[in-house]
Amino acid sequence: MIDEDQLLDAVRVFNGAGRPVHAENVRKYLGQFADEGGYFEVGVVAADLEELESLGKLKRVPAIEWNDSGPTPKTRIRYVLPSEQ
């Protein structure tokens, strides 16, 4: 799992800027802190955000399904901190 404090910090930064919090954006943010040449796999970030949700540290933003578009991909699920919803 990626450092929990870094993930929650990313959520605070994006929410504070009014930007959506999902694995793709969080991955880019975390890339600033990766070791030289390192990066975070978007699927790992998505799984870690989902884990924080299961622990009650994040909540999903309600999603709207458009026609038959199907469920939102895991990497595009949006989150907020419980106190911000």
C-alpha positions as CSV (number, residue, x, y, z in Angstrom):
1,M,0.0,0.0,0.0
2,I,1.1,3.5,-0.8
3,D,1.8,5.7,2.3
4,E,-1.7,6.5,3.8
5,D,-0.7,10.0,4.8
6,Q,0.5,10.8,1.2
7,L,-2.8,9.5,-0.2
8,L,-4.9,11.5,2.2
9,D,-2.8,14.6,1.6
10,A,-3.4,14.2,-2.2
11,V,-7.1,14.0,-1.5
12,R,-7.0,17.2,0.6
13,V,-4.9,19.1,-2.1
14,F,-7.3,18.2,-4.9
15,N,-10.5,18.8,-2.9
16,G,-9.0,22.2,-1.8
17,A,-8.4,23.1,-5.4
18,G,-11.8,22.0,-6.5
19,R,-10.4,19.2,-8.7
20,P,-11.8,15.7,-8.8
21,V,-10.0,13.1,-6.7
22,H,-9.6,9.8,-8.5
23,A,-6.7,7.4,-9.0
24,E,-5.5,9.0,-12.2
25,N,-5.1,12.5,-10.7
26,V,-3.7,11.2,-7.4
27,R,-1.1,9.1,-9.3
28,K,0.1,12.3,-11.0
29,Y,0.3,14.1,-7.7
30,L,2.2,11.2,-6.0
31,G,4.7,11.1,-8.9
32,Q,6.1,14.3,-7.6
33,F,7.4,12.4,-4.5
34,A,8.5,9.2,-6.2
35,D,12.1,8.3,-6.2
36,E,14.0,9.4,-9.3
37,G,12.5,7.6,-12.3
38,G,9.8,6.0,-10.2
39,Y,6.1,6.2,-10.6
40,F,2.9,4.8,-9.2
41,E,0.8,2.4,-11.1
42,V,-2.8,3.7,-11.5
43,G,-4.3,0.4,-10.6
44,V,-2.4,0.3,-7.3
45,V,-3.5,3.9,-6.5
46,A,-7.1,2.9,-7.3
47,A,-6.9,-0.2,-5.0
48,D,-5.3,1.9,-2.2
49,L,-8.0,4.5,-2.4
50,E,-10.6,1.8,-2.3
51,E,-8.9,0.3,0.8
52,L,-9.1,3.7,2.5
53,E,-12.8,3.9,1.7
54,S,-13.3,0.5,3.3
55,L,-11.6,1.8,6.4
56,G,-13.9,4.8,6.5
57,K,-11.2,7.3,5.7
58,L,-12.7,8.2,2.3
59,K,-16.1,8.3,0.8
60,R,-17.2,7.9,-2.8
61,V,-18.7,10.9,-4.6
62,P,-22.1,9.7,-5.9
63,A,-21.8,8.8,-9.6
64,I,-24.3,9.3,-12.4
65,E,-24.6,6.6,-15.0
66,W,-25.2,8.0,-18.5
67,N,-27.6,5.7,-20.5
68,D,-25.9,2.3,-20.8
69,S,-22.4,3.5,-20.2
70,G,-21.9,1.0,-17.4
71,P,-20.2,1.4,-14.1
72,T,-17.4,4.0,-13.6
73,P,-13.9,2.4,-14.1
74,K,-12.0,1.9,-10.8
75,T,-9.4,4.5,-11.8
76,R,-12.1,7.2,-12.3
77,I,-14.1,6.7,-9.1
78,R,-14.1,10.0,-7.2
79,Y,-13.5,10.3,-3.5
80,V,-13.8,12.9,-0.7
81,L,-12.8,12.9,2.9
82,P,-15.8,12.0,5.1
83,S,-15.8,15.5,6.7
84,E,-16.0,17.2,3.2
85,Q,-19.1,15.4,1.9
